[in-house]
Amino acid sequence: MTASNESLFSQSNVPPIGIIAMESVKEIGEKIDRYLVEWAGRTGFETDTFLIESECPRFSSGDGKGLIKSTVRGKDLFIIVDVGNYNIKYNSFGQENAMSPDDHFQDLKRIIQAASGKAHKITVIMPNLYGGRQHRRNYRESLDCACALQELEAMGVSNIVTFDAHDPRVQNAVPLMGFDNVMPTYQVLKTMFRDIKDIDCSKDKFMIVSPDEGALNRNMYYASVLGVDMGMFYKRRDYSTIVNGRNPIVAHEYLGNSVEGKDVFVADDIISSGESMLDLAYNLKAKKAKRIFTYATYAIFTNGLEKFDKAYKDGYIDGVFGTNLTYRTPELLSREWFHEVDVSKYIAYFIEAINHDVSISRIIDPHEKIQNLLVKYGMK
């Protein structure tokens, strides 16, 4: 933190911070807390933790309840939850069940209820937005994310902070509630430059490729700040059939300049099964791309890691970047080709900014920081 940031955070006319890290985010919650405790100590405010202990115990029938174990009265309450963490288990009728996004969202509401309206303000930090992949209506379908946001607003939530929403236009469902869709672009580039020692982001050696039209905006930003060319794929689908709830992809068609001899970076919000990302890698290699690095904010690998292991071994993919905003298996973290992007410090900045009711741009400027990063690594 800079001196100006420290003076900002030392203001005394703000409510005290309270952080509830749900069971699904204990690891990143502790990292965020360590940053906040350190920054508070620099301004003369000594505390061991901002974390507030809570739990959502279950009865043997599967019913649950939310429990907050210390006061939240008058506090700026930040509740952090990862609705995609399937590694959390609970018992029901003697059977062990993995928690679904529905279970996590229900526990979030239980904790909000347990606060009983006593908090000064409630901000929900939900990196992986609940129901975010069901963001628009085709035929007779539910609108899960929009409905969930309205429900949180009705419960008294003031702000939602999410990361790389599948479609940020879902915030239109709650136009009067604060909604921040955060892109960890700087953190991704910082990790890539640190881990890939020989990366060269000059225009004749590096290129950005969007995996589809839906990811254009995030990839255009990378291309713009790096000053390189960008290409894109569009997905040709078979709209006459539905497989696993989706129209199957017939082919990936490429539009853009040649990738021959260039390192290629592909950014998306989520790697689910990973088949689309692998298809892109095979396609780019066929077009004589040099190395291929992929990034997804949520690298969940629902179909396992074996295909990516093979693609890495065969030279089709040279690295996969993913954040610590959702659960990563120990197997994934052990892979040589996986590079973790730590976003905990970024979230800590957001908590401080929201707590002090200041614009986040006063504290962190991704464009300026990226330019400084390029200078540091001799790319500008």
Short mmCIF file of the C-alpha atoms (twelve columns), coordinates in Angstrom:
data_MODEL
# 
_entry.id   MODEL 
# 
loop_
_atom_site.group_PDB 
_atom_site.id 
_atom_site.type_symbol 
_atom_site.label_atom_id 
_atom_site.label_alt_id 
_atom_site.label_comp_id 
_atom_site.label_asym_id 
_atom_site.label_seq_id 
_atom_site.Cartn_x 
_atom_site.Cartn_y 
_atom_site.Cartn_z 
_atom_site.pdbx_PDB_model_num 
ATOM 1   C CA . MET A 1   0.000   0.000   0.000   1 
ATOM 2   C CA . THR A 2   1.077   3.532   -0.690  1 
ATOM 3   C CA . ALA A 3   1.229   6.254   1.937   1 
ATOM 4   C CA . SER A 4   -1.865  7.914   0.483   1 
ATOM 5   C CA . ASN A 5   -3.807  4.675   0.808   1 
ATOM 6   C CA . GLU A 6   -2.688  4.268   4.407   1 
ATOM 7   C CA . SER A 7   -3.909  7.778   5.275   1 
ATOM 8   C CA . LEU A 8   -7.204  6.983   3.596   1 
ATOM 9   C CA . PHE A 9   -7.668  3.799   5.609   1 
ATOM 10  C CA . SER A 10  -6.776  5.494   8.884   1 
ATOM 11  C CA . GLN A 11  -9.946  7.570   8.867   1 
ATOM 12  C CA . SER A 12  -11.868 7.093   12.105  1 
ATOM 13  C CA . ASN A 13  -15.338 8.104   10.943  1 
ATOM 14  C CA . VAL A 14  -16.138 4.767   9.327   1 
ATOM 15  C CA . PRO A 15  -17.899 1.713   10.777  1 
ATOM 16  C CA . PRO A 16  -15.728 -1.198  11.910  1 
ATOM 17  C CA . ILE A 17  -15.181 -4.045  9.450   1 
ATOM 18  C CA . GLY A 18  -16.524 -7.524  10.077  1 
ATOM 19  C CA . ILE A 19  -15.773 -10.412 7.719   1 
ATOM 20  C CA . ILE A 20  -17.709 -13.655 7.618   1 
ATOM 21  C CA . ALA A 21  -15.861 -16.181 5.479   1 
ATOM 22  C CA . MET A 22  -18.222 -19.063 4.849   1 
ATOM 23  C CA . GLU A 23  -16.887 -22.612 5.113   1 
ATOM 24  C CA . SER A 24  -16.435 -22.634 1.339   1 
ATOM 25  C CA . VAL A 25  -13.832 -19.818 1.404   1 
ATOM 26  C CA . LYS A 26  -11.848 -20.345 4.610   1 
ATOM 27  C CA . GLU A 27  -8.505  -20.374 2.778   1 
ATOM 28  C CA . ILE A 28  -8.876  -17.118 0.835   1 
ATOM 29  C CA . GLY A 29  -10.795 -15.545 3.748   1 
ATOM 30  C CA . GLU A 30  -7.771  -15.967 6.002   1 
ATOM 31  C CA . LYS A 31  -5.482  -14.431 3.359   1 
ATOM 32  C CA . ILE A 32  -7.769  -11.414 2.989   1 
ATOM 33  C CA . ASP A 33  -7.887  -11.011 6.755   1 
ATOM 34  C CA . ARG A 34  -4.080  -11.044 7.028   1 
ATOM 35  C CA . TYR A 35  -3.811  -8.143  4.556   1 
ATOM 36  C CA . LEU A 36  -6.440  -6.108  6.404   1 
ATOM 37  C CA . VAL A 37  -4.866  -6.754  9.818   1 
ATOM 38  C CA . GLU A 38  -1.450  -5.705  8.481   1 
ATOM 39  C CA . TRP A 39  -2.809  -2.500  6.922   1 
ATOM 40  C CA . ALA A 40  -4.752  -1.649  10.081  1 
ATOM 41  C CA . GLY A 41  -1.586  -2.110  12.148  1 
ATOM 42  C CA . ARG A 42  0.272   0.423   9.990   1 
ATOM 43  C CA . THR A 43  -2.322  3.058   10.905  1 
ATOM 44  C CA . GLY A 44  -2.117  2.330   14.631  1 
ATOM 45  C CA . PHE A 45  -5.241  0.159   14.860  1 
ATOM 46  C CA . GLU A 46  -4.168  -3.139  16.410  1 
ATOM 47  C CA . THR A 47  -6.381  -6.196  16.035  1 
ATOM 48  C CA . ASP A 48  -5.813  -9.930  15.716  1 
ATOM 49  C CA . THR A 49  -8.509  -10.517 13.135  1 
ATOM 50  C CA . PHE A 50  -11.510 -9.022  11.375  1 
ATOM 51  C CA . LEU A 51  -13.019 -12.477 10.883  1 
ATOM 52  C CA . ILE A 52  -16.281 -13.241 12.673  1 
ATOM 53  C CA . GLU A 53  -16.818 -16.874 13.517  1 
ATOM 54  C CA . SER A 54  -19.956 -18.423 12.074  1 
ATOM 55  C CA . GLU A 55  -21.317 -21.776 11.004  1 
ATOM 56  C CA . CYS A 56  -24.307 -23.401 9.354   1 
ATOM 57  C CA . PRO A 57  -24.837 -26.676 11.227  1 
ATOM 58  C CA . ARG A 58  -27.186 -29.351 9.912   1 
ATOM 59  C CA . PHE A 59  -29.722 -31.532 11.659  1 
ATOM 60  C CA . SER A 60  -29.713 -35.232 10.844  1 
ATOM 61  C CA . SER A 61  -32.725 -34.629 8.608   1 
ATOM 62  C CA . GLY A 62  -30.680 -32.269 6.414   1 
ATOM 63  C CA . ASP A 63  -32.300 -29.074 7.705   1 
ATOM 64  C CA . GLY A 64  -29.835 -26.315 8.554   1 
ATOM 65  C CA . LYS A 65  -29.516 -23.030 10.400  1 
ATOM 66  C CA . GLY A 66  -27.170 -20.065 10.355  1 
ATOM 67  C CA . LEU A 67  -25.241 -19.102 13.488  1 
ATOM 68  C CA . ILE A 68  -23.050 -16.005 14.058  1 
ATOM 69  C CA . LYS A 69  -20.946 -16.378 17.202  1 
ATOM 70  C CA . SER A 70  -20.168 -12.732 18.024  1 
ATOM 71  C CA . THR A 71  -21.773 -9.345  17.610  1 
ATOM 72  C CA . VAL A 72  -22.173 -7.696  14.212  1 
ATOM 73  C CA . ARG A 73  -24.051 -4.661  15.505  1 
ATOM 74  C CA . GLY A 74  -22.957 -1.493  13.732  1 
ATOM 75  C CA . LYS A 75  -20.329 -3.275  11.629  1 
ATOM 76  C CA . ASP A 76  -19.706 -3.055  7.934   1 
ATOM 77  C CA . LEU A 77  -20.322 -6.740  7.305   1 
ATOM 78  C CA . PHE A 78  -18.677 -8.534  4.383   1 
ATOM 79  C CA . ILE A 79  -19.886 -12.077 3.728   1 
ATOM 80  C CA . ILE A 80  -17.681 -14.110 1.380   1 
ATOM 81  C CA . VAL A 81  -18.970 -17.308 -0.215  1 
ATOM 82  C CA . ASP A 82  -17.951 -19.703 -2.996  1 
ATOM 83  C CA . VAL A 83  -21.140 -21.304 -4.276  1 
ATOM 84  C CA . GLY A 84  -19.076 -23.620 -6.509  1 
ATOM 85  C CA . ASN A 85  -17.163 -25.382 -3.725  1 
ATOM 86  C CA . TYR A 86  -18.323 -28.976 -4.051  1 
ATOM 87  C CA . ASN A 87  -15.700 -30.198 -1.555  1 
ATOM 88  C CA . ILE A 88  -17.859 -29.173 1.426   1 
ATOM 89  C CA . LYS A 89  -19.919 -32.112 2.675   1 
ATOM 90  C CA . TYR A 90  -22.869 -32.547 5.053   1 
ATOM 91  C CA . ASN A 91  -24.773 -35.533 6.417   1 
ATOM 92  C CA . SER A 92  -28.447 -36.197 5.777   1 
ATOM 93  C CA . PHE A 93  -30.147 -39.377 6.962   1 
ATOM 94  C CA . GLY A 94  -26.724 -40.950 7.422   1 
ATOM 95  C CA . GLN A 95  -25.580 -40.154 3.891   1 
ATOM 96  C CA . GLU A 96  -22.781 -37.766 3.010   1 
ATOM 97  C CA . ASN A 97  -23.729 -35.194 0.383   1 
ATOM 98  C CA . ALA A 98  -21.585 -32.673 -1.461  1 
ATOM 99  C CA . MET A 99  -22.924 -29.138 -1.170  1 
ATOM 100 C CA . SER A 100 -24.401 -27.803 -4.383  1 
ATOM 101 C CA . PRO A 101 -24.597 -24.124 -5.383  1 
ATOM 102 C CA . ASP A 102 -28.184 -24.203 -4.098  1 
ATOM 103 C CA . ASP A 103 -26.979 -25.367 -0.659  1 
ATOM 104 C CA . HIS A 104 -24.308 -22.660 -0.489  1 
ATOM 105 C CA . PHE A 105 -26.776 -19.951 -1.487  1 
ATOM 106 C CA . GLN A 106 -29.252 -21.138 1.137   1 
ATOM 107 C CA . ASP A 107 -26.518 -21.015 3.812   1 
ATOM 108 C CA . LEU A 108 -25.639 -17.482 2.700   1 
ATOM 109 C CA . LYS A 109 -29.243 -16.438 3.291   1 
ATOM 110 C CA . ARG A 110 -29.185 -18.120 6.690   1 
ATOM 111 C CA . ILE A 111 -26.165 -16.059 7.760   1 
ATOM 112 C CA . ILE A 112 -27.823 -12.858 6.508   1 
ATOM 113 C CA . GLN A 113 -30.888 -13.771 8.566   1 
ATOM 114 C CA . ALA A 114 -28.703 -14.453 11.618  1 
ATOM 115 C CA . ALA A 115 -27.329 -10.895 11.357  1 
ATOM 116 C CA . SER A 116 -30.920 -9.820  12.101  1 
ATOM 117 C CA . GLY A 117 -30.560 -6.426  10.476  1 
ATOM 118 C CA . LYS A 118 -28.079 -5.266  13.125  1 
ATOM 119 C CA . ALA A 119 -25.130 -4.705  10.775  1 
ATOM 120 C CA . HIS A 120 -24.443 -1.174  9.511   1 
ATOM 121 C CA . LYS A 121 -24.275 -2.479  5.946   1 
ATOM 122 C CA . ILE A 122 -24.024 -5.915  4.315   1 
ATOM 123 C CA . THR A 123 -21.855 -6.601  1.278   1 
ATOM 124 C CA . VAL A 124 -21.838 -10.056 -0.277  1 
ATOM 125 C CA . ILE A 125 -18.614 -11.040 -2.039  1 
ATOM 126 C CA . MET A 126 -19.620 -13.886 -4.333  1 
ATOM 127 C CA . PRO A 127 -16.824 -14.404 -6.881  1 
ATOM 128 C CA . ASN A 128 -18.623 -17.190 -8.723  1 
ATOM 129 C CA . LEU A 129 -22.064 -15.650 -9.167  1 
ATOM 130 C CA . TYR A 130 -24.879 -17.996 -8.149  1 
ATOM 131 C CA . GLY A 131 -26.865 -19.073 -11.199 1 
ATOM 132 C CA . GLY A 132 -24.612 -16.901 -13.333 1 
ATOM 133 C CA . ARG A 133 -24.510 -19.339 -16.230 1 
ATOM 134 C CA . GLN A 134 -28.307 -19.222 -16.481 1 
ATOM 135 C CA . HIS A 135 -28.364 -15.539 -17.370 1 
ATOM 136 C CA . ARG A 136 -30.962 -15.301 -20.122 1 
ATOM 137 C CA . ARG A 137 -34.259 -16.899 -21.054 1 
ATOM 138 C CA . ASN A 138 -34.709 -19.144 -24.073 1 
ATOM 139 C CA . TYR A 139 -38.028 -20.977 -24.309 1 
ATOM 140 C CA . ARG A 140 -39.698 -21.555 -20.893 1 
ATOM 141 C CA . GLU A 141 -36.750 -21.299 -18.535 1 
ATOM 142 C CA . SER A 142 -35.998 -19.963 -15.089 1 
ATOM 143 C CA . LEU A 143 -33.850 -16.889 -14.535 1 
ATOM 144 C CA . ASP A 144 -31.990 -18.120 -11.463 1 
ATOM 145 C CA . CYS A 145 -29.328 -15.430 -11.115 1 
ATOM 146 C CA . ALA A 146 -31.695 -12.480 -11.559 1 
ATOM 147 C CA . CYS A 147 -34.116 -13.947 -9.033  1 
ATOM 148 C CA . ALA A 148 -31.305 -14.625 -6.516  1 
ATOM 149 C CA . LEU A 149 -30.016 -11.056 -6.761  1 
ATOM 150 C CA . GLN A 150 -33.493 -9.671  -6.136  1 
ATOM 151 C CA . GLU A 151 -33.843 -11.975 -3.138  1 
ATOM 152 C CA . LEU A 152 -30.566 -10.700 -1.633  1 
ATOM 153 C CA . GLU A 153 -31.631 -7.105  -2.223  1 
ATOM 154 C CA . ALA A 154 -34.924 -7.781  -0.420  1 
ATOM 155 C CA . MET A 155 -32.952 -9.214  2.525   1 
ATOM 156 C CA . GLY A 156 -31.058 -5.950  2.963   1 
ATOM 157 C CA . VAL A 157 -27.830 -6.589  1.073   1 
ATOM 158 C CA . SER A 158 -26.340 -3.264  -0.100  1 
ATOM 159 C CA . ASN A 159 -23.612 -4.449  -2.464  1 
ATOM 160 C CA . ILE A 160 -22.647 -7.487  -4.487  1 
ATOM 161 C CA . VAL A 161 -19.031 -7.965  -5.532  1 
ATOM 162 C CA . THR A 162 -18.420 -10.656 -8.124  1 
ATOM 163 C CA . PHE A 163 -15.549 -11.544 -10.432 1 
ATOM 164 C CA . ASP A 164 -15.785 -11.971 -14.196 1 
ATOM 165 C CA . ALA A 165 -19.550 -12.533 -14.348 1 
ATOM 166 C CA . HIS A 166 -20.630 -14.775 -17.213 1 
ATOM 167 C CA . ASP A 167 -22.939 -11.956 -18.298 1 
ATOM 168 C CA . PRO A 168 -22.716 -8.767  -16.181 1 
ATOM 169 C CA . ARG A 169 -25.991 -7.521  -17.667 1 
ATOM 170 C CA . VAL A 170 -27.722 -9.641  -15.035 1 
ATOM 171 C CA . GLN A 171 -27.235 -6.641  -12.716 1 
ATOM 172 C CA . ASN A 172 -30.140 -5.040  -14.576 1 
ATOM 173 C CA . ALA A 173 -32.361 -7.155  -12.309 1 
ATOM 174 C CA . VAL A 174 -31.274 -5.019  -9.319  1 
ATOM 175 C CA . PRO A 175 -30.647 -1.504  -10.686 1 
ATOM 176 C CA . LEU A 176 -30.787 0.141   -7.241  1 
ATOM 177 C CA . MET A 177 -28.312 -2.213  -5.527  1 
ATOM 178 C CA . GLY A 178 -24.534 -1.873  -5.747  1 
ATOM 179 C CA . PHE A 179 -23.044 -4.416  -8.149  1 
ATOM 180 C CA . ASP A 180 -19.318 -4.605  -8.926  1 
ATOM 181 C CA . ASN A 181 -18.098 -6.978  -11.623 1 
ATOM 182 C CA . VAL A 182 -14.342 -7.175  -11.101 1 
ATOM 183 C CA . MET A 183 -11.815 -8.343  -13.698 1 
ATOM 184 C CA . PRO A 184 -8.463  -9.519  -12.224 1 
ATOM 185 C CA . THR A 185 -6.548  -8.614  -15.396 1 
ATOM 186 C CA . TYR A 186 -3.526  -7.182  -13.602 1 
ATOM 187 C CA . GLN A 187 -3.217  -10.199 -11.315 1 
ATOM 188 C CA . VAL A 188 -3.323  -12.570 -14.309 1 
ATOM 189 C CA . LEU A 189 -0.612  -10.714 -16.229 1 
ATOM 190 C CA . LYS A 190 1.527   -10.380 -13.110 1 
ATOM 191 C CA . THR A 191 1.379   -14.151 -12.585 1 
ATOM 192 C CA . MET A 192 2.099   -14.887 -16.251 1 
ATOM 193 C CA . PHE A 193 5.144   -12.594 -16.385 1 
ATOM 194 C CA . ARG A 194 6.438   -14.058 -13.122 1 
ATOM 195 C CA . ASP A 195 5.984   -17.726 -14.069 1 
ATOM 196 C CA . ILE A 196 6.765   -17.677 -17.797 1 
ATOM 197 C CA . LYS A 197 10.267  -16.213 -17.772 1 
ATOM 198 C CA . ASP A 198 10.781  -15.997 -21.541 1 
ATOM 199 C CA . ILE A 199 7.392   -14.499 -22.453 1 
ATOM 200 C CA . ASP A 200 7.631   -11.648 -24.961 1 
ATOM 201 C CA . CYS A 201 4.492   -9.536  -25.354 1 
ATOM 202 C CA . SER A 202 5.692   -7.536  -28.342 1 
ATOM 203 C CA . LYS A 203 3.233   -7.241  -31.232 1 
ATOM 204 C CA . ASP A 204 5.177   -9.533  -33.580 1 
ATOM 205 C CA . LYS A 205 5.588   -12.309 -31.012 1 
ATOM 206 C CA . PHE A 206 2.372   -12.328 -28.994 1 
ATOM 207 C CA . MET A 207 -1.337  -12.349 -29.740 1 
ATOM 208 C CA . ILE A 208 -4.660  -12.482 -27.913 1 
ATOM 209 C CA . VAL A 209 -7.410  -14.798 -29.147 1 
ATOM 210 C CA . SER A 210 -10.994 -14.700 -27.874 1 
ATOM 211 C CA . PRO A 211 -12.551 -18.180 -27.535 1 
ATOM 212 C CA . ASP A 212 -15.979 -16.905 -28.640 1 
ATOM 213 C CA . GLU A 213 -18.021 -13.762 -29.132 1 
ATOM 214 C CA . GLY A 214 -19.148 -13.757 -25.486 1 
ATOM 215 C CA . ALA A 215 -15.545 -13.357 -24.286 1 
ATOM 216 C CA . LEU A 216 -14.686 -10.512 -26.664 1 
ATOM 217 C CA . ASN A 217 -14.710 -7.717  -24.081 1 
ATOM 218 C CA . ARG A 218 -12.294 -9.350  -21.638 1 
ATOM 219 C CA . ASN A 219 -9.894  -10.314 -24.458 1 
ATOM 220 C CA . MET A 220 -10.138 -6.893  -26.111 1 
ATOM 221 C CA . TYR A 221 -8.939  -5.367  -22.843 1 
ATOM 222 C CA . TYR A 222 -5.878  -7.645  -22.744 1 
ATOM 223 C CA . ALA A 223 -5.101  -6.810  -26.387 1 
ATOM 224 C CA . SER A 224 -5.543  -3.081  -25.773 1 
ATOM 225 C CA . VAL A 225 -3.350  -2.762  -22.684 1 
ATOM 226 C CA . LEU A 226 -0.632  -4.943  -24.225 1 
ATOM 227 C CA . GLY A 227 -0.860  -3.282  -27.638 1 
ATOM 228 C CA . VAL A 228 -1.088  -6.548  -29.604 1 
ATOM 229 C CA . ASP A 229 -3.395  -7.975  -32.265 1 
ATOM 230 C CA . MET A 230 -6.480  -9.996  -31.423 1 
ATOM 231 C CA . GLY A 231 -8.311  -12.773 -33.241 1 
ATOM 232 C CA . MET A 232 -11.439 -14.677 -32.269 1 
ATOM 233 C CA . PHE A 233 -13.334 -17.896 -32.700 1 
ATOM 234 C CA . TYR A 234 -17.046 -18.249 -33.084 1 
ATOM 235 C CA . LYS A 235 -18.875 -21.415 -32.175 1 
ATOM 236 C CA . ARG A 236 -20.951 -23.003 -34.902 1 
ATOM 237 C CA . ARG A 237 -23.659 -24.935 -33.054 1 
ATOM 238 C CA . ASP A 238 -26.281 -27.488 -33.967 1 
ATOM 239 C CA . TYR A 239 -29.470 -25.794 -32.809 1 
ATOM 240 C CA . SER A 240 -31.610 -28.782 -33.786 1 
ATOM 241 C CA . THR A 241 -30.447 -30.879 -30.820 1 
ATOM 242 C CA . ILE A 242 -29.736 -30.404 -27.111 1 
ATOM 243 C CA . VAL A 243 -27.032 -32.358 -25.261 1 
ATOM 244 C CA . ASN A 244 -26.569 -31.895 -21.496 1 
ATOM 245 C CA . GLY A 245 -28.786 -28.807 -21.655 1 
ATOM 246 C CA . ARG A 246 -26.834 -27.130 -24.451 1 
ATOM 247 C CA . ASN A 247 -26.729 -27.035 -28.231 1 
ATOM 248 C CA . PRO A 248 -23.595 -29.000 -29.218 1 
ATOM 249 C CA . ILE A 249 -20.721 -27.191 -30.937 1 
ATOM 250 C CA . VAL A 250 -20.181 -28.376 -34.497 1 
ATOM 251 C CA . ALA A 251 -16.970 -26.423 -35.156 1 
ATOM 252 C CA . HIS A 252 -14.840 -23.500 -33.992 1 
ATOM 253 C CA . GLU A 253 -14.301 -21.030 -36.824 1 
ATOM 254 C CA . TYR A 254 -11.360 -18.600 -36.595 1 
ATOM 255 C CA . LEU A 255 -11.444 -14.935 -37.602 1 
ATOM 256 C CA . GLY A 256 -8.364  -12.718 -37.457 1 
ATOM 257 C CA . ASN A 257 -4.703  -12.305 -38.326 1 
ATOM 258 C CA . SER A 258 -2.268  -15.188 -38.610 1 
ATOM 259 C CA . VAL A 259 -1.049  -16.737 -35.354 1 
ATOM 260 C CA . GLU A 260 1.910   -18.441 -37.008 1 
ATOM 261 C CA . GLY A 261 5.048   -18.309 -34.871 1 
ATOM 262 C CA . LYS A 262 3.364   -16.335 -32.083 1 
ATOM 263 C CA . ASP A 263 2.613   -17.101 -28.468 1 
ATOM 264 C CA . VAL A 264 -1.168  -17.000 -28.006 1 
ATOM 265 C CA . PHE A 265 -3.132  -16.107 -24.872 1 
ATOM 266 C CA . VAL A 266 -6.800  -17.140 -24.598 1 
ATOM 267 C CA . ALA A 267 -8.953  -15.788 -21.736 1 
ATOM 268 C CA . ASP A 268 -12.386 -17.012 -20.673 1 
ATOM 269 C CA . ASP A 269 -14.510 -16.865 -17.540 1 
ATOM 270 C CA . ILE A 270 -14.725 -20.601 -16.913 1 
ATOM 271 C CA . ILE A 271 -13.114 -23.887 -17.910 1 
ATOM 272 C CA . SER A 272 -15.835 -26.421 -17.230 1 
ATOM 273 C CA . SER A 273 -15.276 -29.665 -19.103 1 
ATOM 274 C CA . GLY A 274 -12.428 -27.964 -20.964 1 
ATOM 275 C CA . GLU A 275 -13.322 -29.509 -24.306 1 
ATOM 276 C CA . SER A 276 -13.884 -26.144 -26.020 1 
ATOM 277 C CA . MET A 277 -10.537 -24.819 -24.791 1 
ATOM 278 C CA . LEU A 278 -8.746  -27.939 -26.016 1 
ATOM 279 C CA . ASP A 279 -10.476 -27.708 -29.410 1 
ATOM 280 C CA . LEU A 280 -9.196  -24.136 -29.688 1 
ATOM 281 C CA . ALA A 281 -5.684  -25.234 -28.776 1 
ATOM 282 C CA . TYR A 282 -5.690  -27.975 -31.426 1 
ATOM 283 C CA . ASN A 283 -7.042  -25.486 -33.970 1 
ATOM 284 C CA . LEU A 284 -4.412  -22.855 -33.129 1 
ATOM 285 C CA . LYS A 285 -1.605  -25.396 -33.289 1 
ATOM 286 C CA . ALA A 286 -2.851  -26.436 -36.720 1 
ATOM 287 C CA . LYS A 287 -2.435  -22.765 -37.678 1 
ATOM 288 C CA . LYS A 288 1.201   -22.984 -36.479 1 
ATOM 289 C CA . ALA A 289 0.898   -21.010 -33.235 1 
ATOM 290 C CA . LYS A 290 4.091   -21.254 -31.172 1 
ATOM 291 C CA . ARG A 291 2.861   -21.604 -27.574 1 
ATOM 292 C CA . ILE A 292 -0.649  -21.485 -26.180 1 
ATOM 293 C CA . PHE A 293 -1.513  -20.146 -22.741 1 
ATOM 294 C CA . THR A 294 -5.091  -20.256 -21.521 1 
ATOM 295 C CA . TYR A 295 -6.770  -18.511 -18.612 1 
ATOM 296 C CA . ALA A 296 -10.089 -18.967 -16.871 1 
ATOM 297 C CA . THR A 297 -11.180 -17.145 -13.740 1 
ATOM 298 C CA . TYR A 298 -12.874 -20.381 -12.646 1 
ATOM 299 C CA . ALA A 299 -10.849 -23.439 -13.661 1 
ATOM 300 C CA . ILE A 300 -13.120 -26.178 -12.350 1 
ATOM 301 C CA . PHE A 301 -12.385 -29.077 -14.773 1 
ATOM 302 C CA . THR A 302 -15.651 -30.956 -14.309 1 
ATOM 303 C CA . ASN A 303 -14.443 -33.846 -16.504 1 
ATOM 304 C CA . GLY A 304 -11.090 -34.282 -14.782 1 
ATOM 305 C CA . LEU A 305 -7.544  -33.382 -15.761 1 
ATOM 306 C CA . GLU A 306 -6.451  -36.285 -17.957 1 
ATOM 307 C CA . LYS A 307 -7.156  -34.602 -21.312 1 
ATOM 308 C CA . PHE A 308 -5.232  -31.504 -20.254 1 
ATOM 309 C CA . ASP A 309 -2.364  -33.669 -19.016 1 
ATOM 310 C CA . LYS A 310 -2.185  -35.257 -22.469 1 
ATOM 311 C CA . ALA A 311 -2.507  -31.903 -24.273 1 
ATOM 312 C CA . TYR A 312 0.371   -30.517 -22.193 1 
ATOM 313 C CA . LYS A 313 2.503   -33.601 -22.761 1 
ATOM 314 C CA . ASP A 314 1.831   -33.459 -26.514 1 
ATOM 315 C CA . GLY A 315 2.677   -29.758 -26.682 1 
ATOM 316 C CA . TYR A 316 -0.763  -28.385 -27.487 1 
ATOM 317 C CA . ILE A 317 -1.091  -26.339 -24.286 1 
ATOM 318 C CA . ASP A 318 1.836   -24.727 -22.495 1 
ATOM 319 C CA . GLY A 319 0.072   -23.342 -19.430 1 
ATOM 320 C CA . VAL A 320 -3.327  -22.861 -17.810 1 
ATOM 321 C CA . PHE A 321 -3.923  -19.948 -15.443 1 
ATOM 322 C CA . GLY A 322 -6.770  -19.904 -12.916 1 
ATOM 323 C CA . THR A 323 -7.628  -17.904 -9.804  1 
ATOM 324 C CA . ASN A 324 -8.052  -19.005 -6.202  1 
ATOM 325 C CA . LEU A 325 -11.608 -17.616 -6.229  1 
ATOM 326 C CA . THR A 326 -13.111 -21.093 -6.287  1 
ATOM 327 C CA . TYR A 327 -12.190 -24.569 -5.078  1 
ATOM 328 C CA . ARG A 328 -9.179  -26.160 -6.743  1 
ATOM 329 C CA . THR A 329 -8.456  -29.827 -6.160  1 
ATOM 330 C CA . PRO A 330 -5.056  -30.864 -4.745  1 
ATOM 331 C CA . GLU A 331 -4.527  -32.763 -8.003  1 
ATOM 332 C CA . LEU A 332 -4.947  -29.561 -10.032 1 
ATOM 333 C CA . LEU A 333 -2.616  -27.576 -7.764  1 
ATOM 334 C CA . SER A 334 0.064   -30.251 -8.227  1 
ATOM 335 C CA . ARG A 335 0.019   -30.000 -12.030 1 
ATOM 336 C CA . GLU A 336 3.090   -28.466 -13.660 1 
ATOM 337 C CA . TRP A 337 0.943   -26.778 -16.311 1 
ATOM 338 C CA . PHE A 338 -1.377  -25.011 -13.825 1 
ATOM 339 C CA . HIS A 339 -0.521  -21.518 -12.566 1 
ATOM 340 C CA . GLU A 340 -2.584  -20.098 -9.702  1 
ATOM 341 C CA . VAL A 341 -3.544  -16.412 -9.695  1 
ATOM 342 C CA . ASP A 342 -3.930  -15.091 -6.136  1 
ATOM 343 C CA . VAL A 343 -6.729  -12.493 -5.909  1 
ATOM 344 C CA . SER A 344 -6.923  -12.182 -2.111  1 
ATOM 345 C CA . LYS A 345 -5.099  -8.825  -1.937  1 
ATOM 346 C CA . TYR A 346 -7.385  -7.391  -4.615  1 
ATOM 347 C CA . ILE A 347 -10.461 -8.365  -2.579  1 
ATOM 348 C CA . ALA A 348 -8.907  -6.795  0.521   1 
ATOM 349 C CA . TYR A 349 -8.561  -3.504  -1.402  1 
ATOM 350 C CA . PHE A 350 -12.217 -3.685  -2.361  1 
ATOM 351 C CA . ILE A 351 -13.290 -4.277  1.229   1 
ATOM 352 C CA . GLU A 352 -11.356 -1.204  2.372   1 
ATOM 353 C CA . ALA A 353 -12.761 0.919   -0.461  1 
ATOM 354 C CA . ILE A 354 -16.366 -0.084  0.184   1 
ATOM 355 C CA . ASN A 355 -15.901 0.385   3.923   1 
ATOM 356 C CA . HIS A 356 -14.664 3.956   3.344   1 
ATOM 357 C CA . ASP A 357 -17.270 4.745   0.672   1 
ATOM 358 C CA . VAL A 358 -14.641 5.775   -1.857  1 
ATOM 359 C CA . SER A 359 -14.272 5.006   -5.527  1 
ATOM 360 C CA . ILE A 360 -12.141 1.939   -6.094  1 
ATOM 361 C CA . SER A 361 -10.261 3.842   -8.790  1 
ATOM 362 C CA . ARG A 362 -8.715  5.997   -6.060  1 
ATOM 363 C CA . ILE A 363 -7.010  2.936   -4.648  1 
ATOM 364 C CA . ILE A 364 -6.208  0.698   -7.585  1 
ATOM 365 C CA . ASP A 365 -5.862  1.529   -11.272 1 
ATOM 366 C CA . PRO A 366 -5.441  -1.676  -13.321 1 
ATOM 367 C CA . HIS A 367 -4.342  0.134   -16.477 1 
ATOM 368 C CA . GLU A 368 -1.625  2.117   -14.724 1 
ATOM 369 C CA . LYS A 369 -0.444  -0.935  -12.792 1 
ATOM 370 C CA . ILE A 370 -0.296  -3.011  -15.974 1 
ATOM 371 C CA . GLN A 371 1.790   -0.339  -17.702 1 
ATOM 372 C CA . ASN A 372 4.163   -0.319  -14.736 1 
ATOM 373 C CA . LEU A 373 4.306   -4.107  -14.932 1 
ATOM 374 C CA . LEU A 374 5.275   -3.969  -18.610 1 
ATOM 375 C CA . VAL A 375 8.047   -1.494  -17.792 1 
ATOM 376 C CA . LYS A 376 9.291   -3.697  -14.946 1 
ATOM 377 C CA . TYR A 377 9.625   -6.716  -17.229 1 
ATOM 378 C CA . GLY A 378 11.178  -4.705  -20.073 1 
ATOM 379 C CA . MET A 379 8.212   -4.980  -22.420 1 
ATOM 380 C CA . LYS A 380 7.678   -1.263  -22.835 1 
# 
